[in-house]
Amino acid sequence: MTLDLADPSLLRTDGYVGGQWLAGSGRFDVTDPATGEIVAQVARLDAEAAREAVEIAYRAFDDWAWELPQNRAEALWRWFELIVQNREDLAQIMVAEQGKPLSEARGEIDYAASFVEFYAEEAKRPNIESVTSHLATAEMELWREPVGVAALITPWNFPSAMLTRKAAAAIAAGCTVVCHPSAETPLSALALAELADRAGLPPGVFNVLPGVAPEIVGAWTAHPRVRALSFTGSTEIGKLLYRQSADTVKRLVLELGGHAPFIVFAASDFDQAVDEAIKAKFATSGQDCLGANRFLVERPIYERFCAAFAERASQLTLGPGALDRDLGPLMNEGAVQKQEQHVADALARGARVLTGGQRAPEGPLFYQPTVLADVPTDALIFHEETFGPVAAIVPFDTEDEAVRIANDTEYGLVAYVHSQDPRRIYRLTRALDFGMVAVNRTKVTGAPIPFGGMKQSGLSREGSRHGLEAFTDIKYVCRDWS
């Protein structure tokens, strides 16, 4: 497969460590999920390379940590500008390896660039903080200092934005980073490494190692010089990394699974609720931890909502990302099988299909936009993250019932509420056990906000000024002036 890029040198296939491109000991195929075509063969770096990358990042850390904050900011600004300048090529690379529609890929590049821009500004702001002394003849200060080498593990569904959200924060704080992108989508990360190199980030500050996750990440969780680890992915893998990091007591940022409820009350803007429901379910073909999984609709408007939502879903178009249809393919065969499993289980328990419910003819990894009504709350889809274009709808009668169903999950990333009653909105935003609550809208994320969840949806926050906290330690200094 040949990509028509304005700058073909952005299609990098080797690892990037210490400012050098490494071929590794073998190669693996990266394929287009829409067609199955091989996009590129990428270097497979191993555990030895992963350990060496940590040593290189560790040696680069002293200089970078002591670099003037404004110089770190300037390097991030140059990286930001190069990402913006190469937006179209970066989007084309993402479409080829990830499959999302081209317009969504362009939006992700903008989103990715916004984190680099934001942390270029924040790099100059972690100032010394004074503390009112409780001791005679003593003065006190709090310093924020970078923790050291940070390991970053990113997923396939947002291969550019999840990397910049982590890396820009760590680099702005004065850390050096080693990054492992998903083996399904390494090309976006390597293109960003090429632009970071052009931006003048010093060798060893930003390193990208493609390969097999257990080999590379396992070397990092065991390495005492990796002081922080940031991971976006499934709760199952997050728990594994949590355990593996215990012996070296790493600082952890875990952005894990979601199981978002979408709650619609009768006293809401009905058309707006349907519009936002389509966005919340089918963006990124449903492969989004923020995607709505469970739709809870107040009984007076339940049948009307089901019909309108299903009608809109049935009109969505499918196709390869380059054609910029509404939905692209799912990432792999396992993802398609999970849709089939959840649909079959729901139907066996009494649910009904309003639209979709099977694979689509566009290709083996395409699944029809699917709407299920009358889904019992003991169905798998009400307890597992579907991560695909299947929506499950259930009626409710009271506000308390809606809250109970919504909170009946170990996940707690985001919840969506549609109501025109300000008192109800206040009660719901307080009662829902989720790290983020969206009211009468779907899009809530961005560089200035602290992204993250409660319960088994993760630890810590990414984005905003709080995104720097995981990559810094507070040093308390007490000086006698007598």
N, C-alpha and C positions, 0 to 999 in steps of 0.2 A: 504494500500500500504506500503510495506517494502522497505526501502532504504538500499543498501549494502554499508555501509560506513566503511572505515578503523577505524574511530573514531566516533562511534554512539552518543557520548555525544555532538557532534556539532549540532545535531538535537534538538534544544531547542524550547519549545512551550509556555513558560511563558514570561511575560514581565521582563525587567531588569531595576531596579531603585535603585539607591543608593548602588550598589554592591550586591543587593539581587534579587532573582527570584520571581516574583509575579504571582499568579494564576489568579487573577482578579475575577470578579463576574459571569462570564460566559465564554463560548467557542464559536469559530466559525470555520467552515471548511475551509481548504485550499485544493484545488483540482488541479489535473494534467489536464491542458487544452487539452492535447492530448487524454486522455482517460476518463476524468471525475471522476477518482478514487480519494478518499480522501487521501491526503498525510499526513495530521496531523490536529489535533484540537488545536487551538491556543487561548491563554488567550485573553479575551476581556476586556481591561482596560477602565475605564470610565473617565468622566470629573473630578471627585474628585481625582482620581489617577493622572491625568494629572497636576492638580494644585499642588498636593503634590510633584510630581516630580520636578516641577519648584522650590519649596521651598528647596528641597534637593540639586538641582543643584546650587541654590543661596548660600546656606551655604558652599558648596564646592568651590565656586568661589574664595573667598578671598585667600585661601591657594594656589589654582592652579594659580591664576593670579600672585602671588608673588613667585611662584616656579622658580628656576633658568631656563633660557631658555634651557640650555644643558640637564637638567633633563627632561623637557618636550620632548625634542628631543629623548632622550634615550627611553622613554616610547613608543613613536611612532615607533622607530626602532624595538623594541621588537614586537609590533603589526604587523608591516610589515613582519617581519621574520616568524611569526606564520601564517599569511595569505599565504605566499609563500609555507610554509611547508604543509599546508592543502589544497592546490590548488584543488586537484582532488575531495575531499569530498565537498568542497564549490561549485564546478561546478556541481556535482551530485545533490546537494540540489537545485541549481538554475534551472536545467533542470526539476526537478520534479514539481516545483511550477510555473515556468514561461513558460516552453515549448520550449525554443530556442534550436537549435542544440548543441550538446555537445562541438564541437570545438569552437563555438561562446561563450559558457559559460566559457570555459577555458580561452579564450581571454579576457572576461570581468573580470575574477578574476585577471589576470595579470594587466589589466587596473586599477582595484580597488586598487591593491597593490601599483601601481606606484604613486598614490596620497599620500598614507601614507609615502612612501619613500621620495617623493619630499618635503612634509611639515615637515618631520623629519629634513631635511636639512635646510629648511627655518626658522624653529623655532628659530634659533640662530641669525637671520639677521635683525630683525626690530630695528635697532640701533637709538640712539639719533641723531638728525640732528641739526646742528648749523645754525643760521641765521645771516647774516651780519646786525649789528645793525644800525638803523636809528636814535637812541636816544643817546645823550651824556651820558656817565657813565652808560650805560646799556649793559648787555649781554643777548642773547636770545637763547632759545633752543626749539625744537619741540620733544615731546615724543609721541610714539605710545603706547596706553594702550588698553587692551581688553575691549570690550563693556559690557560684563556680560554674562548672560544666553542667549544662542542662540537656537531657535527652528528650527528643520530641518524636512522638509516633502519631502519624496522621492517617485518616481513612480515605477510602476511594470515592465517597459520594461528594466531597468538597475538597478536591486535591490541592487547590491553590489557597483558598481562604483559610482552611484549617492550619496550613503551614505558616502563613504570614501572621495569623492571630497569635500563634505561639511564639514564633521566632522573633517577630518585631518587638514583642514585649520583653523577651529574655535579653535580646541584644541591646535594647534601650536601657535595661537595668544594669548592663555591664557584664552579663554572662556571655560565655561562648556556647555554641550549641552543636549537637550532633543529631541529625534528623533521619528518620526512617519512614519513607512514604510507603503506602500500600503497594504490594507487588502488582496489583491490577492497574494502578495509575501512577507510575513513577515519573512519567515524562513531564508532567506539569511541575513537579518539584525540581527536576533537573534543569528545566528552562528557567525557573526562578533562581537557581544557583548560578547559571550563566549570567543572569542580569545582576545578581549580587556581586559577582566577580568584576563585572564591568563598572559597577558602582564604587568599587574600591574598598569593599569590606576586607580587612586584612586577612591573610591566610590563617586558617584555623578558627576563625570566628564563626563561620557558617559552613557546616559540612553536611552533605547529603549522601546517604548510603543505601542504595537499592539492594534488594536481595530477599532472602527468606526470613520472615519476622522472628521465629524462635531463635535462629542463630544470632542475628544481630541484636535484637532486643534483650535476649537472655544474657548476652555479654555485658550489656549496659546495666541491667538490674543488679548484676553481681558486682559491678565495678565500684569500688569505694570513692573514686574521683568523680563519679556522676552524682551530683548533689541534689538535683531536681529531675523529676520525670513528669512529662505532660503527655497524656494519651486521650485521643478521641476515638471511640469505638464502642463495642458491645459491653454490657455489664459483665458478662461472663469473662471476657479477656481482661477487663478492668480489675476484677477480683483477683485474677491470676497475677497480674503485675503488682497489685497491692501486696500479695503474699511474698512475691519474689523480691520486693524492695524492702522488706522488713528488716533483714539482717544488716543493711547499710543505712537504715533510717533516712530514706530520701524524702525530700519535700515532694508531695504528689499533687498534680492537677489531673483529675479524672472527669472527663465529659463523656458520660455513658448513655445508656439507652433512654428512650422516652416512650410514653404511652398516653399521648395527650387526649384528654376529653374535650369535646366541642359541645358546649351547652347552649341550647337555644330556647329562650322563654317566649311565650305567646306574645308578651308585650315587648316586641323587638321590631326592628326594621326588617321585614321578612325578606325582601329582595336583596338587601345588603347581606343578611345572614347566609343566603344561598350562594351569593357571589364569593363571600369569604370562605365558605365551606369548600367550594371547589378549589380555591387556592391552597387552603390548609391541608387538603388531602392529596392533591395530584401534582403539586410542584415537585420537580426532580423525580417524576414518576412514582411519587410516594416514598422515595428512598431518602428520607430526611428524619432525623431524630425529633424535629419539631413537628413532623407531620401528624395531623389529627388521626387517631385510630378509632376512637369511640365517639359516636354522635348521639347525644342525649337531647331529645326534643320534647318539649312540654306537650301533653296529649291533645289539647285543643287544636294545635297546628301540625300534629304529627303526620297525618296522611298527606296533607298538602305539601309539607316540607319534603317528605319521601318522594313524592311524584315530581316536584320541581327539581330536586337535587339529582334524581336519576335521569331526568330528561336532559339536564345540562351535562351530566357525565357521559351520556350516550353520544353527545355531539363532539366530544373531544377527539382529536385526530392523533394518530400514531405514525411514527416513521423514524428513520435514522436522524441523528442529531443535526447533520448538515442540512437536512430539509426543513429544519426548524418547525416541526409539528408541535402539538401540545405536549405529547409524551414521547419519550425515547424508550429504549429497551431497558430491562432490568440488567443488573451487573453480571449475573451468572446463573447457571442452571439451578443451584440451590435456592436462589431468591425466587425463581418461578415456582419451584416445588412448594415453597412455603406458602405462596398465595393459594395454590391448589389445596394444600392441607387445611388452611384456615377456612376456605370456602366450603370444602366438603364437611368439615366438622360442624360448622354453623348450620348447614342445611340438614345434617343428620339430627340436630337438636331442635329443628323446627323453624329456622329462619327461611326467608324467601328471597330469591334473586329478583331485583328490579331491573337491572341491566348488567351486561357482562357475564363474568363467572367462568371464563375459560381463556386459554391461550389465544393470542391474536395471530392472524395470518401473515403479519408483516415479517415475522422471523421467529426462530426458536426461543429467543429471550424476551419476546413481547407478550404482555398480558393485558387483556381488555380492562379498561376502567370499569370497576365493579361496585355496585351498591347493593347491600344486603339489608333487609328490613326485618323487624321482629327478632333480632338476635338475642338469645338468652344470655344473661350475664355470666353463666358458667361456661360459655363457649371459649375455645382457645383464643380467639381474636380479642376477647375482652381481658385477657391476662398476659398475652405475649405481644411483643412488638411485631407487627406485620411487615413493615418496611417495604411497602409496595402499594399498588393502586386499588386496594380493596377497602371500602368504607362499611362500617357496621353501625346500624341505627337502632335505637331502642327508645321507647316512650318513657316519660316520667310524669308523676302527678303533683309532687310537691317540691319545694326548694330543698328541703332537708333530704329528700330521696335523691335528688340530683347530686348534691354534695357527697352523700354516702357512696353512690356508684362511682363518681369521679375519683374519690380518694381511695377506692378499694383497689390499690395497686402498689407494688413496691417501687414503682417509678414516680418521679416528681419533677419533671423538667419544665413543661409548659402546659397551661390550660387556657382554653378559649371560652369566652363568655359573651353571649349576645342578649342584651336587655336594654330597655329604655328607662328602667326604674333606678334612679341614682342610689336609693337606699339598698336595693337588692344588689346592685353592683358592688357597693361597699362591703356588704355582708359576704358576698361570694369571694371577693379578692382576699378577705381575711381568712375565710374558712377553707379555701382550697390549699392543699398541701403540695404546692408546686413553687419552684424557684422563680418562675415568670408567669404572669397572667396577662393575657391580651384581651382587651375589652372592645368589642365591636370592630375588630380589625384582626388581620393575620400577621402582617409584617411588623415585627417588634425589634429585630436584631439590628446591630450596627456597632461600629467601633466604640462609641462612647458608653455603651451599656454593659453591665456585668452579666455575662452569659453563664448560666449554670443552673443546676437543679438541686433538689432535696432527695433524701432517702437514697435509693440505689441508682439514682441518676447521676451521682458523682460527688466530687469534692472540689472546693475552691471555685473561683470564677475566672473567666477569660474575657478580654476586652475591658474597656474603661481603665481608670487609674488603679482599680483593684486587681487588674490583670498583671500588674508589676509585683504584687505582694508575694506571690509564690517564688519569685526569682530574686528576692532580697531577704536579708536577715537584718534584724534590728540590733544594733550594738549600743549599749548603754554606757556612757562615760560619766564618771563622777570625779570631779577635780577639787582638791582642797585649795583654797585661795588665802588661807590665813598666813 
